Amino acid sequence: MVNTWALSALWLGLALAATLLAIWFRISTALSEIVVGTVIASAVIPTMIANMFFLPRHLLPHNPAGKKSEQIIQRPTAAEQI
């Protein structure tokens, strides 16, 4: 449910930014919404593609056959970090 509210707040914020840009530059609101949407999409879509296809799976811990790991990862103590 939090994701829904965050997404709606994002859309509302982008619409507000587009409207303010339209008023500032004295262009149509529709044009400014298209420009703002294109700029945001040019940052979001490549990030999504990179996360889907270029995930470095060789750096992830190996989990054979989907079994839950019983191993507990312990953080080094302050004395071990020095």
mmCIF file of the N, C-alpha and C atoms, coordinates in Angstrom:
data_MODEL
# 
_entry.id   MODEL 
# 
loop_
_atom_site.group_PDB 
_atom_site.id 
_atom_site.type_symbol 
_atom_site.label_atom_id 
_atom_site.label_alt_id 
_atom_site.label_comp_id 
_atom_site.label_asym_id 
_atom_site.label_entity_id 
_atom_site.label_seq_id 
_atom_site.pdbx_PDB_ins_code 
_atom_site.Cartn_x 
_atom_site.Cartn_y 
_atom_site.Cartn_z 
_atom_site.occupancy 
_atom_site.B_iso_or_equiv 
_atom_site.pdbx_formal_charge 
_atom_site.auth_seq_id 
_atom_site.auth_comp_id 
_atom_site.auth_asym_id 
_atom_site.auth_atom_id 
_atom_site.pdbx_PDB_model_num 
ATOM 1   N N  . MET A 1 1  ? 0.823  -1.192  0.000   1.00 0.00 ? 1  MET A N  1 
ATOM 2   C CA . MET A 1 1  ? 0.000  0.000   0.000   1.00 0.00 ? 1  MET A CA 1 
ATOM 3   C C  . MET A 1 1  ? 0.870  1.260   0.000   1.00 0.00 ? 1  MET A C  1 
ATOM 4   N N  . VAL A 1 2  ? 2.006  1.184   0.660   1.00 0.00 ? 2  VAL A N  1 
ATOM 5   C CA . VAL A 1 2  ? 2.894  2.346   0.699   1.00 0.00 ? 2  VAL A CA 1 
ATOM 6   C C  . VAL A 1 2  ? 3.410  2.656   -0.698  1.00 0.00 ? 2  VAL A C  1 
ATOM 7   N N  . ASN A 1 3  ? 3.661  1.622   -1.471  1.00 0.00 ? 3  ASN A N  1 
ATOM 8   C CA . ASN A 1 3  ? 4.142  1.812   -2.829  1.00 0.00 ? 3  ASN A CA 1 
ATOM 9   C C  . ASN A 1 3  ? 3.135  2.590   -3.676  1.00 0.00 ? 3  ASN A C  1 
ATOM 10  N N  . THR A 1 4  ? 1.858  2.326   -3.470  1.00 0.00 ? 4  THR A N  1 
ATOM 11  C CA . THR A 1 4  ? 0.817  3.027   -4.216  1.00 0.00 ? 4  THR A CA 1 
ATOM 12  C C  . THR A 1 4  ? 0.819  4.514   -3.895  1.00 0.00 ? 4  THR A C  1 
ATOM 13  N N  . TRP A 1 5  ? 0.940  4.833   -2.611  1.00 0.00 ? 5  TRP A N  1 
ATOM 14  C CA . TRP A 1 5  ? 0.965  6.240   -2.212  1.00 0.00 ? 5  TRP A CA 1 
ATOM 15  C C  . TRP A 1 5  ? 2.222  6.932   -2.718  1.00 0.00 ? 5  TRP A C  1 
ATOM 16  N N  . ALA A 1 6  ? 3.333  6.252   -2.687  1.00 0.00 ? 6  ALA A N  1 
ATOM 17  C CA . ALA A 1 6  ? 4.575  6.848   -3.181  1.00 0.00 ? 6  ALA A CA 1 
ATOM 18  C C  . ALA A 1 6  ? 4.482  7.109   -4.680  1.00 0.00 ? 6  ALA A C  1 
ATOM 19  N N  . LEU A 1 7  ? 3.908  6.173   -5.403  1.00 0.00 ? 7  LEU A N  1 
ATOM 20  C CA . LEU A 1 7  ? 3.769  6.341   -6.840  1.00 0.00 ? 7  LEU A CA 1 
ATOM 21  C C  . LEU A 1 7  ? 2.819  7.490   -7.172  1.00 0.00 ? 7  LEU A C  1 
ATOM 22  N N  . SER A 1 8  ? 1.713  7.587   -6.448  1.00 0.00 ? 8  SER A N  1 
ATOM 23  C CA . SER A 1 8  ? 0.782  8.687   -6.706  1.00 0.00 ? 8  SER A CA 1 
ATOM 24  C C  . SER A 1 8  ? 1.399  10.037  -6.323  1.00 0.00 ? 8  SER A C  1 
ATOM 25  N N  . ALA A 1 9  ? 2.198  10.067  -5.270  1.00 0.00 ? 9  ALA A N  1 
ATOM 26  C CA . ALA A 1 9  ? 2.882  11.307  -4.893  1.00 0.00 ? 9  ALA A CA 1 
ATOM 27  C C  . ALA A 1 9  ? 3.909  11.698  -5.955  1.00 0.00 ? 9  ALA A C  1 
ATOM 28  N N  . LEU A 1 10 ? 4.581  10.712  -6.514  1.00 0.00 ? 10 LEU A N  1 
ATOM 29  C CA . LEU A 1 10 ? 5.539  10.982  -7.588  1.00 0.00 ? 10 LEU A CA 1 
ATOM 30  C C  . LEU A 1 10 ? 4.846  11.575  -8.803  1.00 0.00 ? 10 LEU A C  1 
ATOM 31  N N  . TRP A 1 11 ? 3.729  10.982  -9.212  1.00 0.00 ? 11 TRP A N  1 
ATOM 32  C CA . TRP A 1 11 ? 2.985  11.490  -10.368 1.00 0.00 ? 11 TRP A CA 1 
ATOM 33  C C  . TRP A 1 11 ? 2.475  12.907  -10.116 1.00 0.00 ? 11 TRP A C  1 
ATOM 34  N N  . LEU A 1 12 ? 1.967  13.132  -8.920  1.00 0.00 ? 12 LEU A N  1 
ATOM 35  C CA . LEU A 1 12 ? 1.464  14.466  -8.591  1.00 0.00 ? 12 LEU A CA 1 
ATOM 36  C C  . LEU A 1 12 ? 2.598  15.494  -8.596  1.00 0.00 ? 12 LEU A C  1 
ATOM 37  N N  . GLY A 1 13 ? 3.745  15.107  -8.056  1.00 0.00 ? 13 GLY A N  1 
ATOM 38  C CA . GLY A 1 13 ? 4.900  16.005  -8.046  1.00 0.00 ? 13 GLY A CA 1 
ATOM 39  C C  . GLY A 1 13 ? 5.396  16.316  -9.443  1.00 0.00 ? 13 GLY A C  1 
ATOM 40  N N  . LEU A 1 14 ? 5.414  15.305  -10.309 1.00 0.00 ? 14 LEU A N  1 
ATOM 41  C CA . LEU A 1 14 ? 5.841  15.538  -11.693 1.00 0.00 ? 14 LEU A CA 1 
ATOM 42  C C  . LEU A 1 14 ? 4.848  16.424  -12.436 1.00 0.00 ? 14 LEU A C  1 
ATOM 43  N N  . ALA A 1 15 ? 3.556  16.226  -12.188 1.00 0.00 ? 15 ALA A N  1 
ATOM 44  C CA . ALA A 1 15 ? 2.553  17.081  -12.825 1.00 0.00 ? 15 ALA A CA 1 
ATOM 45  C C  . ALA A 1 15 ? 2.694  18.525  -12.336 1.00 0.00 ? 15 ALA A C  1 
ATOM 46  N N  . LEU A 1 16 ? 2.953  18.699  -11.061 1.00 0.00 ? 16 LEU A N  1 
ATOM 47  C CA . LEU A 1 16 ? 3.155  20.042  -10.523 1.00 0.00 ? 16 LEU A CA 1 
ATOM 48  C C  . LEU A 1 16 ? 4.389  20.697  -11.134 1.00 0.00 ? 16 LEU A C  1 
ATOM 49  N N  . ALA A 1 17 ? 5.472  19.935  -11.234 1.00 0.00 ? 17 ALA A N  1 
ATOM 50  C CA . ALA A 1 17 ? 6.695  20.474  -11.837 1.00 0.00 ? 17 ALA A CA 1 
ATOM 51  C C  . ALA A 1 17 ? 6.453  20.863  -13.292 1.00 0.00 ? 17 ALA A C  1 
ATOM 52  N N  . ALA A 1 18 ? 5.720  20.023  -14.022 1.00 0.00 ? 18 ALA A N  1 
ATOM 53  C CA . ALA A 1 18 ? 5.431  20.331  -15.428 1.00 0.00 ? 18 ALA A CA 1 
ATOM 54  C C  . ALA A 1 18 ? 4.565  21.580  -15.552 1.00 0.00 ? 18 ALA A C  1 
ATOM 55  N N  . THR A 1 19 ? 3.603  21.719  -14.656 1.00 0.00 ? 19 THR A N  1 
ATOM 56  C CA . THR A 1 19 ? 2.745  22.906  -14.697 1.00 0.00 ? 19 THR A CA 1 
ATOM 57  C C  . THR A 1 19 ? 3.528  24.171  -14.385 1.00 0.00 ? 19 THR A C  1 
ATOM 58  N N  . LEU A 1 20 ? 4.385  24.091  -13.381 1.00 0.00 ? 20 LEU A N  1 
ATOM 59  C CA . LEU A 1 20 ? 5.195  25.265  -13.038 1.00 0.00 ? 20 LEU A CA 1 
ATOM 60  C C  . LEU A 1 20 ? 6.156  25.634  -14.168 1.00 0.00 ? 20 LEU A C  1 
ATOM 61  N N  . LEU A 1 21 ? 6.730  24.622  -14.823 1.00 0.00 ? 21 LEU A N  1 
ATOM 62  C CA . LEU A 1 21 ? 7.592  24.907  -15.971 1.00 0.00 ? 21 LEU A CA 1 
ATOM 63  C C  . LEU A 1 21 ? 6.805  25.536  -17.114 1.00 0.00 ? 21 LEU A C  1 
ATOM 64  N N  . ALA A 1 22 ? 5.566  25.064  -17.309 1.00 0.00 ? 22 ALA A N  1 
ATOM 65  C CA . ALA A 1 22 ? 4.731  25.634  -18.375 1.00 0.00 ? 22 ALA A CA 1 
ATOM 66  C C  . ALA A 1 22 ? 4.423  27.101  -18.090 1.00 0.00 ? 22 ALA A C  1 
ATOM 67  N N  . ILE A 1 23 ? 4.148  27.415  -16.849 1.00 0.00 ? 23 ILE A N  1 
ATOM 68  C CA . ILE A 1 23 ? 3.871  28.811  -16.495 1.00 0.00 ? 23 ILE A CA 1 
ATOM 69  C C  . ILE A 1 23 ? 5.131  29.651  -16.643 1.00 0.00 ? 23 ILE A C  1 
ATOM 70  N N  . TRP A 1 24 ? 6.254  29.121  -16.190 1.00 0.00 ? 24 TRP A N  1 
ATOM 71  C CA . TRP A 1 24 ? 7.515  29.873  -16.218 1.00 0.00 ? 24 TRP A CA 1 
ATOM 72  C C  . TRP A 1 24 ? 7.974  30.171  -17.655 1.00 0.00 ? 24 TRP A C  1 
ATOM 73  N N  . PHE A 1 25 ? 7.913  29.137  -18.522 1.00 0.00 ? 25 PHE A N  1 
ATOM 74  C CA . PHE A 1 25 ? 8.382  29.302  -19.899 1.00 0.00 ? 25 PHE A CA 1 
ATOM 75  C C  . PHE A 1 25 ? 7.281  29.729  -20.865 1.00 0.00 ? 25 PHE A C  1 
ATOM 76  N N  . ARG A 1 26 ? 6.061  29.863  -20.376 1.00 0.00 ? 26 ARG A N  1 
ATOM 77  C CA . ARG A 1 26 ? 4.904  30.281  -21.160 1.00 0.00 ? 26 ARG A CA 1 
ATOM 78  C C  . ARG A 1 26 ? 4.692  29.399  -22.379 1.00 0.00 ? 26 ARG A C  1 
ATOM 79  N N  . ILE A 1 27 ? 4.659  28.079  -22.107 1.00 0.00 ? 27 ILE A N  1 
ATOM 80  C CA . ILE A 1 27 ? 4.331  27.092  -23.137 1.00 0.00 ? 27 ILE A CA 1 
ATOM 81  C C  . ILE A 1 27 ? 3.106  26.321  -22.664 1.00 0.00 ? 27 ILE A C  1 
ATOM 82  N N  . SER A 1 28 ? 2.570  25.475  -23.518 1.00 0.00 ? 28 SER A N  1 
ATOM 83  C CA . SER A 1 28 ? 1.368  24.743  -23.139 1.00 0.00 ? 28 SER A CA 1 
ATOM 84  C C  . SER A 1 28 ? 1.710  23.692  -22.070 1.00 0.00 ? 28 SER A C  1 
ATOM 85  N N  . THR A 1 29 ? 0.742  23.434  -21.223 1.00 0.00 ? 29 THR A N  1 
ATOM 86  C CA . THR A 1 29 ? 0.936  22.468  -20.144 1.00 0.00 ? 29 THR A CA 1 
ATOM 87  C C  . THR A 1 29 ? 1.173  21.062  -20.703 1.00 0.00 ? 29 THR A C  1 
ATOM 88  N N  . ALA A 1 30 ? 0.465  20.721  -21.762 1.00 0.00 ? 30 ALA A N  1 
ATOM 89  C CA . ALA A 1 30 ? 0.628  19.388  -22.353 1.00 0.00 ? 30 ALA A CA 1 
ATOM 90  C C  . ALA A 1 30 ? 2.053  19.184  -22.857 1.00 0.00 ? 30 ALA A C  1 
ATOM 91  N N  . LEU A 1 31 ? 2.608  20.200  -23.490 1.00 0.00 ? 31 LEU A N  1 
ATOM 92  C CA . LEU A 1 31 ? 3.978  20.098  -23.988 1.00 0.00 ? 31 LEU A CA 1 
ATOM 93  C C  . LEU A 1 31 ? 4.970  19.936  -22.841 1.00 0.00 ? 31 LEU A C  1 
ATOM 94  N N  . SER A 1 32 ? 4.774  20.696  -21.779 1.00 0.00 ? 32 SER A N  1 
ATOM 95  C CA . SER A 1 32 ? 5.707  20.582  -20.657 1.00 0.00 ? 32 SER A CA 1 
ATOM 96  C C  . SER A 1 32 ? 5.576  19.230  -19.963 1.00 0.00 ? 32 SER A C  1 
ATOM 97  N N  . GLU A 1 33 ? 4.354  18.653  -19.909 1.00 0.00 ? 33 GLU A N  1 
ATOM 98  C CA . GLU A 1 33 ? 4.195  17.322  -19.319 1.00 0.00 ? 33 GLU A CA 1 
ATOM 99  C C  . GLU A 1 33 ? 4.886  16.261  -20.170 1.00 0.00 ? 33 GLU A C  1 
ATOM 100 N N  . ILE A 1 34 ? 4.821  16.420  -21.482 1.00 0.00 ? 34 ILE A N  1 
ATOM 101 C CA . ILE A 1 34 ? 5.514  15.479  -22.361 1.00 0.00 ? 34 ILE A CA 1 
ATOM 102 C C  . ILE A 1 34 ? 7.020  15.572  -22.158 1.00 0.00 ? 34 ILE A C  1 
ATOM 103 N N  . VAL A 1 35 ? 7.536  16.779  -22.054 1.00 0.00 ? 35 VAL A N  1 
ATOM 104 C CA . VAL A 1 35 ? 8.983  16.971  -21.865 1.00 0.00 ? 35 VAL A CA 1 
ATOM 105 C C  . VAL A 1 35 ? 9.430  16.406  -20.518 1.00 0.00 ? 35 VAL A C  1 
ATOM 106 N N  . VAL A 1 36 ? 8.700  16.708  -19.451 1.00 0.00 ? 36 VAL A N  1 
ATOM 107 C CA . VAL A 1 36 ? 9.065  16.193  -18.131 1.00 0.00 ? 36 VAL A CA 1 
ATOM 108 C C  . VAL A 1 36 ? 8.977  14.675  -18.116 1.00 0.00 ? 36 VAL A C  1 
ATOM 109 N N  . GLY A 1 37 ? 7.932  14.112  -18.698 1.00 0.00 ? 37 GLY A N  1 
ATOM 110 C CA . GLY A 1 37 ? 7.797  12.647  -18.757 1.00 0.00 ? 37 GLY A CA 1 
ATOM 111 C C  . GLY A 1 37 ? 8.914  11.994  -19.540 1.00 0.00 ? 37 GLY A C  1 
ATOM 112 N N  . THR A 1 38 ? 9.333  12.624  -20.627 1.00 0.00 ? 38 THR A N  1 
ATOM 113 C CA . THR A 1 38 ? 10.431 12.082  -21.441 1.00 0.00 ? 38 THR A CA 1 
ATOM 114 C C  . THR A 1 38 ? 11.745 12.122  -20.681 1.00 0.00 ? 38 THR A C  1 
ATOM 115 N N  . VAL A 1 39 ? 11.998 13.196  -19.994 1.00 0.00 ? 39 VAL A N  1 
ATOM 116 C CA . VAL A 1 39 ? 13.240 13.309  -19.222 1.00 0.00 ? 39 VAL A CA 1 
ATOM 117 C C  . VAL A 1 39 ? 13.278 12.269  -18.102 1.00 0.00 ? 39 VAL A C  1 
ATOM 118 N N  . ILE A 1 40 ? 12.175 12.116  -17.385 1.00 0.00 ? 40 ILE A N  1 
ATOM 119 C CA . ILE A 1 40 ? 12.128 11.130  -16.306 1.00 0.00 ? 40 ILE A CA 1 
ATOM 120 C C  . ILE A 1 40 ? 12.241 9.715   -16.864 1.00 0.00 ? 40 ILE A C  1 
ATOM 121 N N  . ALA A 1 41 ? 11.550 9.437   -17.974 1.00 0.00 ? 41 ALA A N  1 
ATOM 122 C CA . ALA A 1 41 ? 11.610 8.108   -18.575 1.00 0.00 ? 41 ALA A CA 1 
ATOM 123 C C  . ALA A 1 41 ? 13.008 7.782   -19.086 1.00 0.00 ? 41 ALA A C  1 
ATOM 124 N N  . SER A 1 42 ? 13.736 8.786   -19.544 1.00 0.00 ? 42 SER A N  1 
ATOM 125 C CA . SER A 1 42 ? 15.089 8.528   -20.033 1.00 0.00 ? 42 SER A CA 1 
ATOM 126 C C  . SER A 1 42 ? 16.037 8.157   -18.897 1.00 0.00 ? 42 SER A C  1 
ATOM 127 N N  . ALA A 1 43 ? 15.648 8.449   -17.669 1.00 0.00 ? 43 ALA A N  1 
ATOM 128 C CA . ALA A 1 43 ? 16.465 8.034   -16.526 1.00 0.00 ? 43 ALA A CA 1 
ATOM 129 C C  . ALA A 1 43 ? 15.965 6.728   -15.926 1.00 0.00 ? 43 ALA A C  1 
ATOM 130 N N  . VAL A 1 44 ? 14.658 6.502   -15.927 1.00 0.00 ? 44 VAL A N  1 
ATOM 131 C CA . VAL A 1 44 ? 14.083 5.332   -15.256 1.00 0.00 ? 44 VAL A CA 1 
ATOM 132 C C  . VAL A 1 44 ? 14.194 4.072   -16.104 1.00 0.00 ? 44 VAL A C  1 
ATOM 133 N N  . ILE A 1 45 ? 13.864 4.154   -17.375 1.00 0.00 ? 45 ILE A N  1 
ATOM 134 C CA . ILE A 1 45 ? 13.835 2.963   -18.229 1.00 0.00 ? 45 ILE A CA 1 
ATOM 135 C C  . ILE A 1 45 ? 15.223 2.332   -18.384 1.00 0.00 ? 45 ILE A C  1 
ATOM 136 N N  . PRO A 1 46 ? 16.289 3.085   -18.658 1.00 0.00 ? 46 PRO A N  1 
ATOM 137 C CA . PRO A 1 46 ? 17.607 2.445   -18.724 1.00 0.00 ? 46 PRO A CA 1 
ATOM 138 C C  . PRO A 1 46 ? 18.027 1.819   -17.388 1.00 0.00 ? 46 PRO A C  1 
ATOM 139 N N  . THR A 1 47 ? 17.626 2.420   -16.279 1.00 0.00 ? 47 THR A N  1 
ATOM 140 C CA . THR A 1 47 ? 17.946 1.843   -14.981 1.00 0.00 ? 47 THR A CA 1 
ATOM 141 C C  . THR A 1 47 ? 17.240 0.512   -14.796 1.00 0.00 ? 47 THR A C  1 
ATOM 142 N N  . MET A 1 48 ? 15.978 0.425   -15.192 1.00 0.00 ? 48 MET A N  1 
ATOM 143 C CA . MET A 1 48 ? 15.242 -0.833  -15.081 1.00 0.00 ? 48 MET A CA 1 
ATOM 144 C C  . MET A 1 48 ? 15.859 -1.910  -15.966 1.00 0.00 ? 48 MET A C  1 
ATOM 145 N N  . ILE A 1 49 ? 16.246 -1.538  -17.178 1.00 0.00 ? 49 ILE A N  1 
ATOM 146 C CA . ILE A 1 49 ? 16.868 -2.502  -18.088 1.00 0.00 ? 49 ILE A CA 1 
ATOM 147 C C  . ILE A 1 49 ? 18.199 -2.982  -17.519 1.00 0.00 ? 49 ILE A C  1 
ATOM 148 N N  . ALA A 1 50 ? 18.971 -2.068  -16.973 1.00 0.00 ? 50 ALA A N  1 
ATOM 149 C CA . ALA A 1 50 ? 20.260 -2.449  -16.395 1.00 0.00 ? 50 ALA A CA 1 
ATOM 150 C C  . ALA A 1 50 ? 20.073 -3.372  -15.194 1.00 0.00 ? 50 ALA A C  1 
ATOM 151 N N  . ASN A 1 51 ? 19.076 -3.127  -14.383 1.00 0.00 ? 51 ASN A N  1 
ATOM 152 C CA . ASN A 1 51 ? 18.838 -3.983  -13.222 1.00 0.00 ? 51 ASN A CA 1 
ATOM 153 C C  . ASN A 1 51 ? 18.347 -5.364  -13.628 1.00 0.00 ? 51 ASN A C  1 
ATOM 154 N N  . MET A 1 52 ? 17.596 -5.466  -14.725 1.00 0.00 ? 52 MET A N  1 
ATOM 155 C CA . MET A 1 52 ? 17.070 -6.764  -15.141 1.00 0.00 ? 52 MET A CA 1 
ATOM 156 C C  . MET A 1 52 ? 18.123 -7.624  -15.834 1.00 0.00 ? 52 MET A C  1 
ATOM 157 N N  . PHE A 1 53 ? 18.885 -7.032  -16.739 1.00 0.00 ? 53 PHE A N  1 
ATOM 158 C CA . PHE A 1 53 ? 19.744 -7.832  -17.599 1.00 0.00 ? 53 PHE A CA 1 
ATOM 159 C C  . PHE A 1 53 ? 21.226 -7.801  -17.242 1.00 0.00 ? 53 PHE A C  1 
ATOM 160 N N  . PHE A 1 54 ? 21.658 -6.839  -16.482 1.00 0.00 ? 54 PHE A N  1 
ATOM 161 C CA . PHE A 1 54 ? 23.081 -6.721  -16.203 1.00 0.00 ? 54 PHE A CA 1 
ATOM 162 C C  . PHE A 1 54 ? 23.403 -6.883  -14.725 1.00 0.00 ? 54 PHE A C  1 
ATOM 163 N N  . LEU A 1 55 ? 22.601 -7.695  -14.039 1.00 0.00 ? 55 LEU A N  1 
ATOM 164 C CA . LEU A 1 55 ? 22.849 -7.984  -12.636 1.00 0.00 ? 55 LEU A CA 1 
ATOM 165 C C  . LEU A 1 55 ? 24.058 -8.905  -12.524 1.00 0.00 ? 55 LEU A C  1 
ATOM 166 N N  . PRO A 1 56 ? 25.068 -8.529  -11.769 1.00 0.00 ? 56 PRO A N  1 
ATOM 167 C CA . PRO A 1 56 ? 26.261 -9.387  -11.654 1.00 0.00 ? 56 PRO A CA 1 
ATOM 168 C C  . PRO A 1 56 ? 25.968 -10.611 -10.791 1.00 0.00 ? 56 PRO A C  1 
ATOM 169 N N  . ARG A 1 57 ? 25.422 -11.649 -11.402 1.00 0.00 ? 57 ARG A N  1 
ATOM 170 C CA . ARG A 1 57 ? 25.019 -12.851 -10.659 1.00 0.00 ? 57 ARG A CA 1 
ATOM 171 C C  . ARG A 1 57 ? 26.219 -13.600 -10.088 1.00 0.00 ? 57 ARG A C  1 
ATOM 172 N N  . HIS A 1 58 ? 27.395 -13.393 -10.657 1.00 0.00 ? 58 HIS A N  1 
ATOM 173 C CA . HIS A 1 58 ? 28.574 -14.072 -10.124 1.00 0.00 ? 58 HIS A CA 1 
ATOM 174 C C  . HIS A 1 58 ? 28.990 -13.504 -8.765  1.00 0.00 ? 58 HIS A C  1 
ATOM 175 N N  . LEU A 1 59 ? 28.479 -12.341 -8.402  1.00 0.00 ? 59 LEU A N  1 
ATOM 176 C CA . LEU A 1 59 ? 28.796 -11.751 -7.104  1.00 0.00 ? 59 LEU A CA 1 
ATOM 177 C C  . LEU A 1 59 ? 27.767 -12.104 -6.040  1.00 0.00 ? 59 LEU A C  1 
ATOM 178 N N  . LEU A 1 60 ? 26.644 -12.687 -6.448  1.00 0.00 ? 60 LEU A N  1 
ATOM 179 C CA . LEU A 1 60 ? 25.606 -13.062 -5.498  1.00 0.00 ? 60 LEU A CA 1 
ATOM 180 C C  . LEU A 1 60 ? 25.966 -14.390 -4.836  1.00 0.00 ? 60 LEU A C  1 
ATOM 181 N N  . PRO A 1 61 ? 25.536 -14.611 -3.595  1.00 0.00 ? 61 PRO A N  1 
ATOM 182 C CA . PRO A 1 61 ? 25.818 -15.903 -2.948  1.00 0.00 ? 61 PRO A CA 1 
ATOM 183 C C  . PRO A 1 61 ? 25.083 -17.027 -3.666  1.00 0.00 ? 61 PRO A C  1 
ATOM 184 N N  . HIS A 1 62 ? 25.749 -18.151 -3.797  1.00 0.00 ? 62 HIS A N  1 
ATOM 185 C CA . HIS A 1 62 ? 25.193 -19.308 -4.493  1.00 0.00 ? 62 HIS A CA 1 
ATOM 186 C C  . HIS A 1 62 ? 24.233 -20.048 -3.567  1.00 0.00 ? 62 HIS A C  1 
ATOM 187 N N  . ASN A 1 63 ? 23.030 -20.326 -4.052  1.00 0.00 ? 63 ASN A N  1 
ATOM 188 C CA . ASN A 1 63 ? 22.024 -21.032 -3.267  1.00 0.00 ? 63 ASN A CA 1 
ATOM 189 C C  . ASN A 1 63 ? 21.494 -22.193 -4.118  1.00 0.00 ? 63 ASN A C  1 
ATOM 190 N N  . PRO A 1 64 ? 22.095 -23.397 -4.006  1.00 0.00 ? 64 PRO A N  1 
ATOM 191 C CA . PRO A 1 64 ? 21.690 -24.506 -4.867  1.00 0.00 ? 64 PRO A CA 1 
ATOM 192 C C  . PRO A 1 64 ? 20.281 -24.995 -4.536  1.00 0.00 ? 64 PRO A C  1 
ATOM 193 N N  . ALA A 1 65 ? 19.526 -25.317 -5.563  1.00 0.00 ? 65 ALA A N  1 
ATOM 194 C CA . ALA A 1 65 ? 18.197 -25.933 -5.476  1.00 0.00 ? 65 ALA A CA 1 
ATOM 195 C C  . ALA A 1 65 ? 17.209 -25.097 -4.669  1.00 0.00 ? 65 ALA A C  1 
ATOM 196 N N  . GLY A 1 66 ? 17.441 -23.823 -4.518  1.00 0.00 ? 66 GLY A N  1 
ATOM 197 C CA . GLY A 1 66 ? 16.494 -22.958 -3.836  1.00 0.00 ? 66 GLY A CA 1 
ATOM 198 C C  . GLY A 1 66 ? 16.330 -23.223 -2.358  1.00 0.00 ? 66 GLY A C  1 
ATOM 199 N N  . LYS A 1 67 ? 17.288 -23.915 -1.746  1.00 0.00 ? 67 LYS A N  1 
ATOM 200 C CA . LYS A 1 67 ? 17.193 -24.203 -0.315  1.00 0.00 ? 67 LYS A CA 1 
ATOM 201 C C  . LYS A 1 67 ? 17.579 -22.968 0.489   1.00 0.00 ? 67 LYS A C  1 
ATOM 202 N N  . LYS A 1 68 ? 16.939 -22.829 1.632   1.00 0.00 ? 68 LYS A N  1 
ATOM 203 C CA . LYS A 1 68 ? 17.277 -21.719 2.510   1.00 0.00 ? 68 LYS A CA 1 
ATOM 204 C C  . LYS A 1 68 ? 18.623 -21.992 3.173   1.00 0.00 ? 68 LYS A C  1 
ATOM 205 N N  . SER A 1 69 ? 19.420 -20.987 3.211   1.00 0.00 ? 69 SER A N  1 
ATOM 206 C CA . SER A 1 69 ? 20.742 -21.120 3.791   1.00 0.00 ? 69 SER A CA 1 
ATOM 207 C C  . SER A 1 69 ? 20.661 -21.029 5.309   1.00 0.00 ? 69 SER A C  1 
ATOM 208 N N  . GLU A 1 70 ? 21.359 -21.903 5.980   1.00 0.00 ? 70 GLU A N  1 
ATOM 209 C CA . GLU A 1 70 ? 21.411 -21.901 7.439   1.00 0.00 ? 70 GLU A CA 1 
ATOM 210 C C  . GLU A 1 70 ? 22.592 -21.080 7.941   1.00 0.00 ? 70 GLU A C  1 
ATOM 211 N N  . GLN A 1 71 ? 23.416 -20.651 7.006   1.00 0.00 ? 71 GLN A N  1 
ATOM 212 C CA . GLN A 1 71 ? 24.612 -19.916 7.380   1.00 0.00 ? 71 GLN A CA 1 
ATOM 213 C C  . GLN A 1 71 ? 24.246 -18.501 7.822   1.00 0.00 ? 71 GLN A C  1 
ATOM 214 N N  . ILE A 1 72 ? 24.811 -18.078 8.916   1.00 0.00 ? 72 ILE A N  1 
ATOM 215 C CA . ILE A 1 72 ? 24.587 -16.737 9.429   1.00 0.00 ? 72 ILE A CA 1 
ATOM 216 C C  . ILE A 1 72 ? 25.804 -15.891 9.086   1.00 0.00 ? 72 ILE A C  1 
ATOM 217 N N  . ILE A 1 73 ? 25.564 -14.772 8.462   1.00 0.00 ? 73 ILE A N  1 
ATOM 218 C CA . ILE A 1 73 ? 26.661 -13.877 8.104   1.00 0.00 ? 73 ILE A CA 1 
ATOM 219 C C  . ILE A 1 73 ? 26.916 -12.965 9.291   1.00 0.00 ? 73 ILE A C  1 
ATOM 220 N N  . GLN A 1 74 ? 28.151 -13.012 9.780   1.00 0.00 ? 74 GLN A N  1 
ATOM 221 C CA . GLN A 1 74 ? 28.498 -12.194 10.930  1.00 0.00 ? 74 GLN A CA 1 
ATOM 222 C C  . GLN A 1 74 ? 29.345 -11.023 10.479  1.00 0.00 ? 74 GLN A C  1 
ATOM 223 N N  . ARG A 1 75 ? 29.061 -9.881  11.038  1.00 0.00 ? 75 ARG A N  1 
ATOM 224 C CA . ARG A 1 75 ? 29.844 -8.699  10.742  1.00 0.00 ? 75 ARG A CA 1 
ATOM 225 C C  . ARG A 1 75 ? 31.127 -8.727  11.566  1.00 0.00 ? 75 ARG A C  1 
ATOM 226 N N  . PRO A 1 76 ? 32.198 -8.216  10.989  1.00 0.00 ? 76 PRO A N  1 
ATOM 227 C CA . PRO A 1 76 ? 33.454 -8.181  11.759  1.00 0.00 ? 76 PRO A CA 1 
ATOM 228 C C  . PRO A 1 76 ? 33.359 -7.205  12.920  1.00 0.00 ? 76 PRO A C  1 
ATOM 229 N N  . THR A 1 77 ? 33.992 -7.564  14.000  1.00 0.00 ? 77 THR A N  1 
ATOM 230 C CA . THR A 1 77 ? 34.003 -6.689  15.165  1.00 0.00 ? 77 THR A CA 1 
ATOM 231 C C  . THR A 1 77 ? 34.969 -5.532  14.926  1.00 0.00 ? 77 THR A C  1 
ATOM 232 N N  . ALA A 1 78 ? 34.957 -4.559  15.809  1.00 0.00 ? 78 ALA A N  1 
ATOM 233 C CA . ALA A 1 78 ? 35.819 -3.395  15.663  1.00 0.00 ? 78 ALA A CA 1 
ATOM 234 C C  . ALA A 1 78 ? 37.289 -3.797  15.688  1.00 0.00 ? 78 ALA A C  1 
ATOM 235 N N  . ALA A 1 79 ? 37.637 -4.785  16.517  1.00 0.00 ? 79 ALA A N  1 
ATOM 236 C CA . ALA A 1 79 ? 39.030 -5.231  16.611  1.00 0.00 ? 79 ALA A CA 1 
ATOM 237 C C  . ALA A 1 79 ? 39.471 -5.913  15.315  1.00 0.00 ? 79 ALA A C  1 
ATOM 238 N N  . GLU A 1 80 ? 38.560 -6.614  14.633  1.00 0.00 ? 80 GLU A N  1 
ATOM 239 C CA . GLU A 1 80 ? 38.918 -7.300  13.390  1.00 0.00 ? 80 GLU A CA 1 
ATOM 240 C C  . GLU A 1 80 ? 39.048 -6.323  12.228  1.00 0.00 ? 80 GLU A C  1 
ATOM 241 N N  . GLN A 1 81 ? 38.383 -5.204  12.315  1.00 0.00 ? 81 GLN A N  1 
ATOM 242 C CA . GLN A 1 81 ? 38.450 -4.239  11.216  1.00 0.00 ? 81 GLN A CA 1 
ATOM 243 C C  . GLN A 1 81 ? 39.757 -3.474  11.199  1.00 0.00 ? 81 GLN A C  1 
ATOM 244 N N  . ILE A 1 82 ? 40.429 -3.388  12.313  1.00 0.00 ? 82 ILE A N  1 
ATOM 245 C CA . ILE A 1 82 ? 41.661 -2.606  12.398  1.00 0.00 ? 82 ILE A CA 1 
ATOM 246 C C  . ILE A 1 82 ? 42.820 -3.308  11.793  1.00 0.00 ? 82 ILE A C  1 
# 
